[in-house]
Structure formats: C-alpha cells, structure tokens
Amino acid sequence: MRIRSLSSLLLVSTLSLAQNGPADHLLGFTPDHARSELKYEKQFKAAISPASEKAFHREFTRTPHPAGTIHDKEIADYIAKTWREQGLEDVVIRQYDVLGSLPKEVVVEMTAPVAYKAGLREAAYGADPDTKNPEVRGAWTSMSASGEVTAPIVYAHSGNPSDYEVLKQHGLDVKSKIVLVRYSNPYSYRGFKALTAQRMGAAGMLVYSDPAEDGYKKGKVFPDGPYGPETHIQRGAITYDFIVPGDPLTPGWASVPGAKRIAKEDAQSLPRIMAVPISWHDAKPLLENMGGDEAPKDWQGGLPIKYKFGGVGQVHMKVAMDDSIAPYYVVEARIKGSERPEEWVVLGNHHDAWEYGGVDPSSGTASMMEMTRSLGALLQKGQRPKRTLVFCSWDGEEVGLTGSTEWGEQFEQELKEKAVAYINVDSSTSGRDFHGSAVASLIPEMLELSDSVSDPASGASLHEAWKKTAAREKKEEKDAGPVNDDNLVDVRIGSGSDHTVFLNHDGVPVVELQFDGPYGVYHSMYDDFYWMNHFGDPGYRYHTVMSQLWGTLALRLADADILPFDFSAYAAKVREFVREVQAKPDAAKNVEMAGLLKALDDFESEGKQLRSSAAKSLNADSPDPAKLDAVNHAMMQVERNWLNPEGIPGRPWFKHTLYAARYTYAHLELPGLTEAVETQNWENAKQQAAILEEAVKKNTLLLRDARSHLSN
C-alpha cells in the first residue's frame, strides 16, 4: 500500500482547516476564536522587551549557583518573588531532600615520569570581571565517588566500549588504572563514559576538553571568540540517569521531606568510580608524559603532540565529596484557566548552573521570566487562557534531572489526568540556529508556530530560517537528503533535559525549543554574561524571540477548541521507526512485524478521519462544547497509552514504548524492541513487538471513540 508523504498529510490538514483564509486560521480553533487568539498573541508578543531580557539575564548570571548552594536557593527565592510581583497565581517553592554532591577536595597530579600538579582552575581575564569571582569552584564532577589512588594512566580516547576494544588489541588492560578520556569524539554523555570505565575496572576517570572539539581548532577562543580557552573546564554530572533519573536514593518516587530512601549501595544510578574534569591545559602534561605506543590517527587530537596509549606514567588522584542529603528547590506558579482549569499546559526551565550558566540555563531562565512578565501583565487586564498554564523552575537538572523528576513523580497521577503537553526550554540561545523537537503528533503545530515569529537576522519567518539552517547542517553532514516539512521537526527525542520524566515516565507529549550557535564554553566559568553579550546573543534578540515563541505555543495549546494533535502524522513517523528496526541484522527473519504495521495503517486511517471530523466541527456555526471536551480528553490519553507499566527491559523507570534514550543520552526509538533486536534476544523482541502492536490498537480504538463524539 502506498503511503502519502507527510507533507501531503499536512497539506490536507491545513486546507481542511483553512476555509476562511490565513487571517482567521489556526490549527484547532474555530474561525472566531482564531481571530481573538491572534489578537491576544499580538499583545503578548509586543510586550516582550530585549532590555528586560538582558536585565533578567544579568540577574541570573551575577553569581555562581550550582545545585545545593546558597546562591541557587537565592535564585529560587528571587524567581518566586518575581512571579508574585508579576501577578502569577499559586506561587510555591517545593523542597525535595535529595542526595547532594558538592566537592570538598579534588587533587590530580602526575608523579612519574615527571611531577606535575594540575591546577584544576580556570584563568581570569581582565575583559570579563566575572572570571575573577573567588566563589567560582575548581574542577569537580557531580556524583563522583570519593577515594584516593595512585595508578598508571591510560589514554582511552572517547571512553566508549569500542575504544577499550582498541586498547585490548594493543595489549592494554585498564583494570585498576586511571583512564584519560575526552569529550565529544564521538559524542557520549560523561555518565556513560564513567559507567563504561567502571565496568572495565578502572580506578578513576579524567575527562578533558580537547581543542579539536571546542577550542582553538574551531576558531577564536574566549575572551576574543566563542570557543573554549586553554584552561576552560567542562564540569558535569556522571549520574547514571539513563537508568533511573532523579535522586538516586528515591528511584520512582518523590524525595519529599521524610520520604523513604534506599541504601547508597543499592542505587542503580549512583557511580562507583572517581571522576574529575580537567582542562586541556592540565591534560597536556599528562598526554606528553604517559608513554606507551602511539595511538591511532583517529585518536589524535588538536594539541601539537603525539597522543599515546600510555600505561607508563603514574597519576595520583584524590576526590572527597560532600554527599549528605541536601534540599533542592522547585519553584512553581500558575495562571488558572478560565474554562478548563483542570487541563494543564506545563512550561519548564531549570535554574541551577555549573557556575554562571550564561547559556545553560540562564538564557532560558531569562526568557521564561520575560514571558511570564508579559502574560502576567495581560492577566492583570483580565486576559486569561482557557486552560491552566503551569510554570516550573527546576533545581538540580545538572546533577541528574533531579527537580523535574521528583516533581513529575510526585504529581504523576495528576499529570496523567490533566497534562496537555510539557514545553521545555533548557537554554534559549547560544546563536541563531533554531532547533525544535516534539512528539510526532505535534509536527503540524510546530510548523504553524514557526510562522508566528520572524528571525531577527534575516527578517524572514522563523519557518524559512529553520529550513535554511537544516539545509546547511545536512550539507555539513554530507547528507544529500531534501529538507522540507516532512523532516524539519526533530521527532527523535532522547534524554539529557527536564522533558525526560514527562515523556518517558508520565506519558505527556513534549516539545523542546532552542537556538544554537558556536559554543565552546559549555559548563565552564566562561559561560557567563560577558560571553552572551559578545558572542551568543548581543542585543538579546533571540532571547526575545524565544519568549515569544514559547508563550505563543503555550497559549495555542491552552486556548485551542480542539487540541492540535495530528495522529496520522504520528503514525507515519512510528512506521518509519518500525522499518528501521526491520532493517537491522536478522530482524526481519526473526520477528514478525506485519501485524504491527497493519495496526499502524489502521491508526493512521483513524487519525485522518478524526482530523477531518475535527475540521468540520470547528467550521460549524457553534460546536458543542461538551463534545469538544470529550474529544480533547481522548486526545490527551493517546500519549499515556504508549506507556508500558512494566517499563522497558532492564530500565523499568522508562515506560514509553516509542521513546527512550540510549546510555549516551542519544535518542532511541521503540526502545524495548530496538534493544532486543540489537542484542538478538529474539524472544524479547517478539514480546516487545506484541506490546507495541497492542498499544497501537488501543489508541486506534481511542481515536475511533473520539471521532464518534463529533459525528453524533
């Protein structure tokens, strides 16, 4: 059976809803309501101020504020106070008592063949007074084990399993040794590097930023350019939150004060290995003196030395962490819905940072506060969305997605009953290139949204600028595939930010928004106010667009007469996922997927019919509100139906059958089925295919029932 392209599906959807022309057309709205909505949005967007964005950003970048510190709590208090002043409702700070992780002492020194003690500090620059702040911490890795060892050091490239296979081929065993690994070559989350080193029996891990990835090999370095200078340190956590995110001692339940806790030795997400991040300034003497054979060509980096396997040099490593129970603070506020207050659109950003967090997360926090300022001003004039907007400022995201996970676990049942969607903005901008990701049912809404604002650099619609960015990136990746609305929205959603609990555990549709650019100071002291004003977003134009975009999407989801989900688009993407699994070695001959594909055909057909019925209802003279409510309630349950209560094999916290993350945080579609096929566990693969087929059939019946309300 020939399947029409997704662009054709979207064209049908747009034409069916656009009977009255673009001036009064919005997905999910009647023509009258679309006109009033566009007026509301115009007022909201007009009030967003770049000067105000900059003022908020300066406030959030005044002091270093890692999770669990006094300055982090001060920022939580400031956000709560400001939201009250802006007129938001039900402002509350929720406390979660979690396993803390702050450094007490960190030492790295080479003892042979030469003596070198790593400084583990970042150099100050006169151009940027914030780099002179004595409160900035040195090198440390959250959730590192404490300990002390002196052992041979081995260069393990990126620290992925394949790298250790290369070492074995050269006669090197890393057991009881210290491994030196680098970021981003190829990419893998530092927690996966730590887990891999731990499994290999390593005594400790040092991870450094090579100039080939984010330093002078890319371009000018700070303070003259956006890339990392010699002493920049990429801090980070090594929590195994790809197994269980959140507080390691309360896996699956909220760490509210007084909650039960498991023992540390039973915590699956808690590393058992010491880890320290270092700059290339401190890595260079180790690489120069570790000895051994020369490493392969693709292991060579950007430093003017020959990278060797090591195993000869000795390094002393000591880590002492404060891992006492610590309070983390999630700030929450609302604008109650005027018509459907028990339906929620949730918006979130985290407020903890490794130091200043100029991009990550303070740019996003500034955009959130300016968005709420404008919405609050409209609220004071009596303009209130139909559904409730829930604003959340998370704590401890950098440590293990902690605050959002605990909140999402605490309110799991309410979210399953009430949540329309979760919109996440981790960082607003490090440049001009827009990237938007969403579950596939929101593809049409994302495309329509991108036409609602202009790109500051070109003046064209963000939609057009987005397509140009995507085309350039494909060319850079030597991908000759076309760029169009079929593939513009990224529907392959991994982990690594606060959307994780909503999608993977609670079954809430998610959207992520971000502008990107050259950014080589990630998680370092240099990610600060100076960097943003000179390289990331001078003039705060993209901060402003993010506030407009984020708030507009929230309002459209909050005010829609029929929620703008397109399940035929979802079916088309899930079919792609299934075809990819079928193409894996030996999959087609060992796992029968014809039933699953037939179920997806039926789901797509029902999605098209529901979309058509919804369009007719919206263009009727006066749609029955009770019928619309019934349809919306059904639509909100579709994402929940993708959840498997048993979770995916080996990682039961992750319950979504369509979405999860690999241990590197990278996206993983159809996780239970894919992992079973990749390990050639054919019995598990058959079971997972059956679970998927049953979920698709369940959702097909749900859509059929929803359509019946519109045809009665």
N, C-alpha and C positions, 0 to 999 in steps of 0.2 A: 504494500500500500504506500503510495507516495505521500509524504508529509510536506505540507506547505512550509515555506521558511517562516521563521519567527517574525521577520519584518512584515510579511503578508498578514500574519495574525494581528499584529499591532495596527496595521493599516485598517483592517476590518473593524477593530475595536474603536479606533479613532473616528472613522467615518460613521459608525453606528451611533456614536455619542455626540457628533458634531452637527446635528441637524440645524442648529441655529447659528452656526459660524463660530469662529475663534473668540469673538468678543464675549460670548456668554457660555463658552465650553470649558469645563474642567471634568476630568475623569471622576465619576462617582457623584456628580452634582446635577440637580435639576438646573435648567437654564436660569431661572430666577435666583436660585441660591448661588449659582456660579457668579452672577453679576455682583451680588452683595459680598461674596467671598473675595473677589478680586479687589474690591474697594477696601476691604479690611486689610488684605495683604499689602496693598499700596501704602496705606497709612503706617503699617508695621515697618515696612522696609525703609520708608522715607525718614523714620526717626532714628535709624541706626547711624552712628557717628564714628568716623575714623579717629577723631580726637578722643572720644570716650573709650574706644577700643584700646588706644595707646595708654590712657590713664589706668585702665584696669590691668593691662599687661605689666605696667611698671609696678603696680601694687603686688602682683603675684610673683615678681622676679626681684623683689628687694632683698630677700634673704634666702639662703639655702633651706629647704624644707622637706627632707626625706621623711617617709612614714615613721611615725612613732616619736618624732621630735617635737619640742615645744613650738617651733615655728610652724610646723604642719598643723598643730592644733590651733594656733593663732589664725591661720588662713581659713580653717573650718569655721571659726567664730566670726571672722570677717564676712565670709560668704553668707552665713545665716543672718547676720545683722543687716547686710546689704539687701538681701531678699526681703526682709521685713520692711525695710525702708522703701523698696520698690513696690510694695503693696501685695506681694505674693502671699498666699494663704497656707496655713498649717505648716509653718516652718518649724522643723525639728532637727536636732542633731542626735543621731543614733550611735551609741557606743557598742563596739564589738571588742571583746577581750581576746586577743589572738597571740600566737607565738611570735614574739618580736625577734628582730635580728639587726643589731647595730654593732659596729666594731669597737672593741676595746684596745686591741693591739694587733698590728699586722707587720710582719717582717719578711722580706725576701732578700737573700744575699748569696752571691756565689762565693764559695770557699776554696774551690780549686777548679782549674789550674791557676786562676788569679783570684784575688779578693776584690769583690765589688758589692757594695750595698745599694740596693735600689732605693731611690728617693721616694717613690710612690706618692709624689706630689706633682701638681700642675703649676707651671711657671706663671707669674703675674706679668701683665702688660700695662704700661703707662696709659695707653689709649683707652683702657677699659678699667675704671676704678673697682668694679665689682670683682675682678680677678684678684684683688688684694685683700678680700674679706677673710679674716683669720678663722671664721666659722666654717669655711669650706673644708670638708673632710678629705683625707687622702684616699688611696685606693682601698676598696673593700667590695666584697660580693655578699649580697644578702643571702641568707640561709646556708652559707658555707659552714661546714663542720669546724669545730675548734680542734687544734692539735699542734704538734711540732715534729718536724722530721728533717734530717739531712740525708740527701739521696742523690744518685745520678740524675741528670736531666736529659730528656729526650724530646726532640722536635717532632711533633705529631701532626703537622700541617693544620688542617681544619678540625681535627679531633673527631671525625666521623668514623664509623666502623670500617669503611673501606681504607682509610688511612692506616689503621692499625694492621690491616692485612698486608699493606705495603711494608710496614716495619717488620712484620713476621718474616716476609720473604727475604728481608735483608738481615735476618738473624737477631732481631731486636725484640725483646720481651719487656714490656713496660711495668710489669708487676713490681711493686714496692719502689717505683721510680717516680719522679716528678715529670709531668708532661707539659710542654710549652705548645700551646695551640693559638691559632689566630682566628679572628672574626671573619666571616663573610667570604670564604673562598673554598668551596661554595658555601652559601648561607646555611647555617644551622643555629638554632637557639642555643645559647650558652648552657642552659639546663640540660639539653640533650648531649652537649659535649661533656658535661660533668657526669651524667649518667653513664655514658659510654666509657669514660676514663675509670669510673668506679667499677664498672663491670669487668674492665680489663685488669683490675687490681692495682691501679696507680695509687701512689701515696698522696699525691696532690696535683693540682692543675693551675697553671698560669695561663691567662688568656690575654692576648695583646692585639692592638690595632696596628696593622701593617700599613705603611704609607701607600701601598699599591691599592688598598681598598678605600681609604678615606682621608689620605694625606696628600703630600706634595706631588705624588704621581697623578693626582686628579686635577690639580690646579692650585691656585694661591691659597695659602693657609692663614688661619686666624693670627693676628687681627687684620690682615690685609685681604683675606678671602674667606670663603665659607668652609674650607676644609680644615681638618684637624692638625694642629701644630705638633711639634716634637713630643711634648710632654702630656698631650691630652689622654685622658683615661676614660674608657667606656665602662662605667660601673654597670651593675645589673644584678639581677637575682638568678639563682640556679635552681629555684624550686621546681620540682617535677610536676608542674601543674597541668601538663598534658596527660597526666594520670588522674589526679584529683586536684582541681584548683582550690584556692581559698586557704583558710587556716589549716595547716597540716594536722592539727590535733582535733578538729571537728569536721571530719570528712562527711559531707552530705547533710549536715545540719548547721544551724546558725550558731555562731560563737557569742551569743548574747551573754551578758554578765551572769555567772552561775551555771553556764552550760557544762555538760559533761565533756571530758576530754580523754582521748586515748593516750597511751604512753608514747613517748617520742620514738622508741624502738619499733613501734607498730605502725608508724606513719609512713605510708607509701610515697608521699610526695616530698619527704624530707631527705636531702642528700646526706651521704655518709663520707663525703670527701671534702678536703680543704680546697678552696679555690680563691684566687686573687687576680683581679685585672691589673694589667700594667701598661704603661705607655711604650711606644717603640723606642723612646729614649732609654728606658730601663731594659727593654728586651734586647737591644743591640749588643751590649757587652756579653749577655748570655749566649746569643747566637754566634758571636765571634769566637767564643772560647769553649763551646760544648764538645767539640771534637767529633770524631766519627767520620763515616763516609759522606760524600756529597749527596744531597737529596736530589730527587728527580727535577727536571726542568719545570714541571707544573707546580712544584712545591716552592720554587724560588719566589722571593717577594720583591718589594720595592727598595730595600736597603742595599747599599753598594758593597755587599759581602756575598760570599758563597754560603748558602744555607746548608747545613749538615745535619745528619740524623742525631748526632750527639751520643749520649751514653757514657761519656768520659768525664765531663765536668760535673762538679758536685754543687748542689744548692741547698741552703738552709732555709726552711720555710716555717713560719710560725703564725698561727691565726688564733686569736682569742675573741669570741663573740659574746655579746650580751644577748642571750636567748630567753630572757624572762618574759612572762606574759605581759603584754602591753596593750593599751587602749588605742584602737583606730576609730576614726570618726567619719561617719557618712552624713552629709547634710541633705535634707530633703525639703522640698517645697511644692506647692500645688497652685494651679488655677482651676477651680472646680468648674466642671462642665455645666452648662445651662440646661441641657436637655437630656444628656446621657452621662450623668456624673459617675456612674458605676462602670464606665468604659474608659480605659486609661491609654494615653499615649505617653510613653516614658522616654525622657531625654537624659543623657548622662555624659559626664566627663570626669576624670579623676583630678584631684588637687595635689597629691603627693608627687614630689620630683626627686631625682637623684641629687641635684644641687639646686640651681635656679629654675631649670626646666623652661628655658625661653621658648622653645618649640614644644617640647614634650614635658608637661601637658599645658603650660601656662598660656600658650596661644589659644588652645581650645577653651580653657577656663575663661579667658578674656572674652572670647566670642560668645560663650554661654551667658556671661553676666550682662553683656550688652544686649543680647537677645531678650533676656528676661526683663531688662530695664524698659525696653520698648513695649513688650507685652504687658508689663505692669502698668505703664502709662495708659495704654488703651483700656486696661481693666478699670482704672480709676474713672474713665469716661463711660463705663457701663458696657464695654465691648468684651464679651466673654465667649470663649469657644464652646461648642456643643458638648464635646467630650472633655474629660479632665486631663489636663497636662500635668505630669509628674516630673519634676526636675530633681536630679540627683547629682551630687558632687561626691565622688567616691574617694575613699582613702585606701592606701596600700595596694593600688593596682600594680605598682612597680615590683612589689615583693612576691606576688603570686595571684594577681587578680582578686585581691582579698576582699575589699569592702563590697564590691558589686556581687561577688559570690555569696558572701554572708547575707547580704540583703535579699538576693534572689532566692536563697534557701529559706530565709525567714518568711518571705511572702510568696512562696512557691504556689500555694493553692489560690491565693488571690490573683496572682499573675495569670494563672491558667484560666481563671474565670473572667478576668477583666481586661487583660492587656491586648491592645490592638497591635502595637509594634513597639520596638525599642530602637531609638536613633542614637547612635554613638558617634561622638567626635572626640577622639583622643587628642590629636594635635590639629589645630586649624590649618597651619601652613608652615612650610619651610621653603615655599616657592610658588610658582604659578601654575603647575600642572595639576589639574583636577583628577581625582580618582573616586569613584563611587561604587560601593558594593552593596548588594542586597539579596535576600532570598528571591528566587526567580519570579514569584507571583507579583513582585513589586517592580518588575522591569518597566512596564509602561508608565507607571507613576514616576519613576526616576527620570525617564526621558522627558516627560512633560515638565517635571520640576526644573530640569536643566535649561529649559526655555524661559524660565521665570525671572532669571537674573542675567546680567551681562558680565562678560570677562573684562576686568579693568584694563588689561594690557591692550587688547585688540578692539574692544568696544562691541564685538560680536556677541551673540548669545553664548552662554556657557556651554550649551549643547555643541555648538560649532567648534569652540575652542577645545572641548573634550575630545571630539573626533580627531582634531589635528594632533593633539597630544598622543592619542592612541596610535595614530598612523606613524608618528615619529618613533615611538617606542617599539612598534613592530619592526620598523626598518632597522633600528639599532640592534634588535634581537635577531636580525636576519630571518624574520618571519614574513613570507610573501603573502600571507592571507589578507583578505579585504577587511576594512574597518567600516562597520555600519551599525545600525541599531540592534542587529542580531547579537552582537558581541561586545557592545560598548560597556554595558553594566557588568561588573565582575560578580558572578554568582557562585564563585568558588571561594567559600568563606572558611578560613582557618581559625586559629585562636590568637592569643597574644594581646587581647584587649578586653574591655569590660563587657562586650557583647556576649562573651562566651557562655555565661550562666543562663542568659535569656534564651539563646537559641538551643544550646546543647543539652540543657538540663530542664528548662521550663517550657520549651516549645513556643517561644514568642518570635514572630518574624522580626528580623533585624535589618538595619541599614547602617552603613558606615560612610562618612564623608571626610575628605581630606584633600588639601592642596600640598603638592610636593615640589622639591627642587634640590639643587646641590646642597648637601647637608652632611658635613664630616665631623661634627662635634657632638654627636648623639651621646646622651648620658654623661657628658663631661661638664666641667665647670664653665666651659666656654659657650655652652648652650644657654645664652642669657639675653638680657635686654639689649646690650650692645650688638650682639650677633643678629638679632631680629631686625634692628633698626638700620643695620648696614647691609645685610645680605638676604635675610629671609623675606621681609615684607616692609620695606621702607614706605612710610605713609599709611600703613595698616589698611590698604585697600582690600587685600584678600581676607583679612580678619573680618572686615565689614561684609564682604560677600558671603562668608561662611555664616555669620549671624543671620543674614537674610535668608540664605538657603535652608539652614537648619530650622528656623522658625516657620518658614513657609511650608516646608514638608510637614511639620508638626500640626500646623493649622489645617492643612488639607486633609490629613488623616483624622483630625479631631472634628472637622465640620462636614465631612462627606455624608451625603444621604445614604449612599451605598458604598461601603469600603472599596477602594480602588484596587482590589486584588484580581489578577488575571491568572486563573489556574490552568488555562490552556498553555500559557507561556511557561508555567511551572512544569507541566507535563513534557513539553518539548525539551527542556533542559535535563530533566531526570532521564529521559530517553537517551540523551547524549551520554550521561553518566553510565547507564547500563551498557551501551555499545562499547564504551571504553573498557569496561570490565570484561566484556565478552572477548575483546581483542588481546587480553593478557594471555601469556603462555598456558596452553592446555585448558583454558577456562571453558571454551565452547563445547569441548567434548566431554567435560566432566560435570557441568552444571547446566541444567535445562532452564532457560530463561524465557522461553516462548510465552509462558503464562504471564510472567511479569510484564513483558512487552504488550501483550494483549490487554492487560489490565490498564496500562498506561494509555493505550489507544482509547479505551472507554472513559478514562479520567479526562483526557484531553477533549473528547467529544462533549462530555458533560460541562466542562469548563467553558467551551464555546457557546453552548446553549444557555448556560447561566449568564454569560456576558451579554448575549443577545436579549434575553428576557430583562436583564437589569437595564439595558439601554432603553428598551421600550417603556419600562416603568418610569424611568427618570424623565422621559419626554412626554409622559401622560400629563393631563391637566393637574391632577392632585393625587400623587402616590399615597397609598395608605401607610401611615407611619408604623402601624403595628406589623404590617407585612415587611417593611424595610428593616425593622428591628429584628424580626425573625431571620431574615437573610443575613444580616450582619452578624448575629450571634453564631449562625452556622459557619460563616466565613472565618470567624475568629477561632473556630475549633480545628480548622484544617491543619495548621502547623502543629497543634497539640497531638493530632492523630499520627504524626510522623514519629512520635516518641515510642520507644520500646521500654516498658517498665523495667525490664531486666538489664537494659543498657547494652553496650556493645561488648563482645567478649574481651575479657581482660581489663576493661575500663568501664565498670558499670555506672559510674557517675555520668558518663557521656551517653545520653539516651536517644539522641536523634538518629534516625535510620538513614537520613540523607547527608548529614553534615557532621564532621568532627575535624580533628587536626591530627596530622602526623606528630611524632615526638619532636620534630623540629619546629612545630607551630604551623608548618605549611598546610595548605588545605588538603582535605581528604574526603572525597565524595563516596557515598554508600559505604561507610567505614567498616561495618561488620562484614559485608560481602567482600569488599576490596581486600581487606587484610587477610581474610580466609583464603581467597584466591591467590594472593601473592605468596602466602606460605604453603599453598597447595594442600590445605586442610579441606578436602572436598566435602566431607560430611558437614562441617560447619558452614561451608559455602552454600550448600543446599538448604540448610536451615535458615540462613540469613536471606537467601533469595525468597524463600517462602514467607518470612516475616515482612519483607518489603512488599511482596505481592498482596498480602493481606491488608497492609496499611493503605496501599493504593486503592484497593476495592472498598475499604471502609470510607475513604474520602470521596470516592465516586458516588456512593450512596448518600453521603452527606450533601454533596452538591446537588444531587437529584432532589433531595428533600428541600433544600434551599430554593431551588427553582419552582417547586410546587407552590410555595407561598406567593410567588409572583404571578403564577398563572391562574390562581383561584380567584 
